[in-house]
Amino acid sequence: MKLPIAHKFVLCILAVATAVMLCILPFLATEKETVYIYTKSHRPNSREVGFVNELKRLGYEVKLNASNMPRQEDIGIWFKAPEYVKEINKSQAKYNFIYNEDYYPLNWQEIQTRLIVLTPYQDLYEHYTRSNIQSAKFILGVNLADFYINSNNFKSGYKEYPLVYYGDNNKSSPLAEKLRQEPNVKFLGRFWETNENVLPANEGDETERRRFLSKAQIVAVYNKADSIDSKIINTETLEATASGGLVISSPNSMVKEIYGDNIIIYEDLEDFPKQVSYYLNHPEIMRSKIINAQKITAEKLSSAASARRIREIIEWLNKTA
């Protein structure tokens, strides 16, 4: 007996729907892993917010600054100082991670739970591995929802500031002192006195910082030699490259390793103005380096890259548990 065309159509739709359900059932049956994240302070900063959002995009359920501790099947990530280990010991999570950018090790004798120490510093990572403490290289990347290249970035007349010095005024910076004598240099950061050369961006105001950075042709960043600043890619560099400024930095081996010549390294105070003059007079070369540096930041040092790194570590731990 031949079925009416309408019946055949309905049966075809049902068959397709059944096939689709069979395909997605394994995914529906897999429960999302829950990640508890405890930020450095009660109010999450831009990088922490970006990281949370990217973990959600990867399919994790995220609980932010919950009043309770993670359960045994959950994961805890703590953006806290090393001393916070005593509190983390109360967690029953299957994995606990701690991350901060303080340059001193935690006391391994205080660890009473399964803890993985995340650090951006190569030598601290090596110290932990020698001490039989589970550790991984990790850096909390820049939030590209807050810092990004404006669509007008390379249009004539968009850039207002030939040179912006980006850094706080609580560190001894020979470069900042030298640039104070230059009338056309602007300053961005905390603890600067109020005057016409200081860009008025409040701490925590990412929109204003991005706007000022995107308006800069060149952003100068200082890392004190033989200090922790020279062992890490600082927030100023991440935000400036993400926002579309050409970064000129004092020597920093990690910056050189990751960015190559897309971030300009000046050797001394006499070399700095030569570098500035060269790139201001060669806008096409400057544009190429800006684009390349932004791409490197997005691929390796963004919130999305940090979330992928954590997923990679969690998946490795799940396989080896």
C-alpha positions in Angstrom: 0.0 0.0 0.0 1.4 3.3 -1.0 1.5 6.0 1.7 0.2 9.5 0.9 2.8 12.0 0.2 2.0 13.9 3.4 2.6 10.8 5.5 5.9 10.2 3.7 7.0 13.7 4.5 6.1 13.4 8.2 7.9 10.1 8.5 11.0 11.6 6.8 11.0 14.5 9.3 10.7 12.1 12.2 13.6 10.0 10.9 15.8 13.1 10.6 14.8 14.3 14.1 15.6 10.9 15.6 19.0 10.8 13.9 19.8 14.3 15.2 18.8 13.3 18.8 20.9 10.2 18.6 23.9 12.4 17.6 23.5 14.9 20.4 22.5 12.5 23.2 26.1 11.9 24.2 26.6 15.6 24.6 23.4 16.0 26.6 24.4 13.2 28.9 27.8 14.8 29.7 27.3 17.1 32.6 29.1 20.5 32.5 32.1 20.8 34.8 31.6 23.6 37.3 34.4 26.0 38.0 34.4 28.2 41.1 36.4 31.4 40.6 37.5 33.6 43.5 38.9 37.0 42.3 41.7 39.0 43.8 39.3 41.5 45.3 35.5 41.4 45.6 35.1 43.4 42.4 36.5 41.4 39.5 38.9 43.3 37.3 38.8 43.4 33.5 41.1 40.4 33.0 39.2 38.3 35.5 35.8 39.1 33.8 37.2 38.3 30.4 38.5 34.9 31.7 35.1 34.1 33.2 33.3 34.9 30.0 35.6 32.8 27.9 35.3 29.8 30.2 31.6 30.0 29.8 32.0 30.1 26.0 34.0 26.9 26.3 31.1 25.2 28.0 32.0 25.4 31.7 29.5 26.4 34.3 31.1 29.3 36.3 30.3 30.4 39.8 32.0 33.7 40.6 33.0 34.6 44.2 30.5 32.1 45.7 30.1 32.2 49.4 30.5 28.4 49.6 33.5 26.2 48.6 33.6 23.9 45.5 32.2 20.4 45.8 34.3 17.3 45.3 33.4 17.1 41.6 34.1 20.8 41.0 37.1 22.9 40.2 38.4 25.9 42.1 40.5 28.8 40.7 41.8 31.3 43.2 43.3 34.6 42.0 44.8 35.1 45.5 48.1 35.8 47.2 50.2 32.7 48.3 49.1 33.2 51.9 45.5 32.3 50.8 46.6 28.6 50.7 45.3 28.2 54.3 41.8 29.0 53.0 42.1 26.9 49.9 42.9 23.9 52.1 39.2 23.9 53.1 38.2 23.2 49.5 37.1 19.7 48.6 37.4 20.4 44.8 39.0 17.7 42.7 41.4 20.4 41.5 42.3 23.7 43.1 44.3 26.3 41.2 46.0 29.4 42.6 47.3 32.2 40.4 48.9 35.5 41.2 51.7 37.7 39.9 53.5 38.2 43.1 57.1 37.2 42.8 57.6 34.9 45.8 56.8 31.3 46.2 54.2 29.8 48.5 55.1 27.6 51.4 54.7 24.0 50.2 54.4 22.8 53.8 51.0 24.6 54.1 49.4 22.7 51.2 46.9 20.2 52.5 44.8 19.7 49.4 45.3 19.0 45.7 46.7 22.3 44.5 48.1 23.3 41.1 50.1 26.5 41.2 49.8 28.7 38.1 52.6 31.2 37.6 53.7 33.5 34.7 57.4 33.3 35.9 59.6 30.6 34.4 62.0 30.5 37.4 59.1 30.1 39.9 57.6 27.4 37.8 61.0 25.5 37.8 61.2 26.0 41.6 57.8 24.4 42.1 58.6 21.5 39.8 61.9 20.8 41.7 59.9 20.9 44.9 57.4 18.4 43.6 54.6 20.9 43.7 52.1 20.6 40.8 52.6 23.7 38.7 52.0 25.1 35.2 53.0 28.2 33.3 50.0 30.5 32.9 49.3 34.2 32.4 45.9 35.8 32.8 45.4 37.5 29.5 43.9 40.8 28.4 40.1 41.1 27.9 39.6 41.9 24.2 36.0 43.0 24.9 37.5 46.0 26.8 40.7 46.5 24.8 40.6 46.3 21.0 41.7 48.2 17.8 39.2 50.9 16.9 38.0 50.7 13.3 39.3 54.2 12.7 42.8 53.3 14.1 44.7 53.7 10.8 42.6 56.5 9.4 44.2 59.9 8.9 43.7 62.2 11.8 42.4 59.6 14.3 45.6 59.5 16.4 45.9 62.4 18.7 49.0 61.6 20.7 52.4 60.9 19.1 53.7 59.4 22.3 52.1 58.2 25.6 54.0 56.9 28.5 52.0 54.2 30.2 52.9 53.2 33.7 52.3 54.1 37.4 54.2 57.0 38.9 55.2 55.0 42.0 58.3 53.5 40.4 61.7 55.0 39.7 61.6 55.3 35.9 64.5 57.2 34.2 62.4 57.2 31.0 59.5 58.9 32.7 61.7 61.5 34.2 63.3 62.2 30.8 59.9 62.4 29.1 58.6 64.9 31.6 60.8 67.5 29.8 59.0 66.9 26.5 55.8 69.1 26.1 54.1 66.7 23.6 54.3 63.5 25.7 51.2 62.4 27.6 51.2 60.2 30.7 48.7 57.4 31.6 48.5 55.5 34.8 48.1 55.9 38.5 49.6 58.4 41.0 50.4 61.1 38.5 49.7 64.7 39.5 46.9 66.4 37.7 48.0 68.5 34.8 47.4 68.9 31.0 49.9 66.2 30.1 48.3 63.5 32.3 45.4 61.7 30.7 42.5 61.5 33.1 41.7 57.8 33.2 40.4 56.5 36.5 41.6 53.2 37.9 39.2 50.5 36.7 37.8 52.6 33.8 38.8 50.3 30.9 36.8 52.3 28.4 38.8 55.5 29.0 42.1 53.6 29.1 41.4 51.9 25.8 40.3 55.2 24.2 43.5 56.9 25.2 45.7 54.0 24.2 44.0 53.7 20.8 44.6 57.4 20.2 48.4 57.0 20.8 50.7 56.3 17.9 53.4 55.0 20.2 53.1 53.8 23.8 56.2 53.7 25.9 56.5 51.1 28.6 59.2 50.8 31.2 60.5 47.6 32.9 63.2 48.1 35.5 66.2 46.0 34.7 66.8 42.9 36.9 63.4 43.3 38.5 60.2 41.2 38.3 58.9 43.7 35.7 61.5 42.4 33.3 60.3 38.8 33.9 56.7 39.2 32.8 54.7 40.8 30.1 52.9 43.5 32.1 49.3 44.7 31.8 50.4 47.9 30.2 52.0 46.1 27.3 49.0 43.8 26.9 46.4 46.6 26.9 48.5 48.8 24.6 49.1 46.1 21.9 45.4 45.1 22.1 44.3 48.7 21.6 46.4 49.5 18.5 49.4 51.4 19.7 53.0 50.6 18.8 54.8 49.6 22.0 58.3 50.7 22.7 59.7 48.9 25.7 62.8 48.8 27.8 64.6 45.4 27.6 62.4 42.4 28.5 63.3 38.9 27.5 59.8 37.5 27.7 58.5 40.3 25.4 61.2 39.6 23.0 60.5 35.9 23.0 56.8 36.2 22.3 56.5 39.4 20.2 59.8 39.3 18.3 60.5 42.7 16.7 56.8 43.6 16.7 57.4 45.4 20.0 60.4 47.7 19.8 63.1 47.4 22.5 65.2 50.4 23.2 68.6 49.8 24.6 69.1 53.0 26.6 67.8 56.6 27.0 69.8 57.8 24.0 68.4 55.1 21.8 64.7 55.8 22.8 64.2 59.1 20.9 65.8 57.6 17.8 63.3 54.7 17.8 60.4 57.1 18.3 61.5 59.3 15.4 62.1 56.4 13.1 58.6 54.9 13.5 56.8 58.2 13.5 58.4 58.8 10.1 57.6 55.4 8.8 53.9 54.9 9.4 53.5 51.9 7.1 56.2 49.9 9.1 54.6 51.1 12.3 51.2 49.9 11.1 52.5 46.5 10.2 54.0 46.0 13.7 50.9 47.2 15.4 48.8 44.7 13.5 51.2 41.8 14.1 51.5 42.6 17.8 47.7 42.8 18.3 47.4 39.4 16.5 50.0 37.9 18.9 48.2 39.3 21.9 44.9 37.9 20.7 46.3 34.5 20.0 48.6 34.0 22.9 47.8 36.5 25.7 44.1 37.2 25.6 41.3 36.0 27.9 40.4 33.4 25.3 43.9 32.1 25.2 44.0 31.9 29.0 40.7 30.0 29.1 42.0 27.5 26.5 45.1 27.0 28.5 43.1 26.1 31.6 40.9 23.8 29.6 44.0 22.1 28.3 45.4 21.6 31.9 42.0 20.3 33.2 41.7 17.8 30.4 45.2 16.6 31.0 44.4 16.2 34.7 41.2 14.3 34.0 43.0 11.9 31.7 45.8 11.2 34.2 43.7 11.2 37.4 
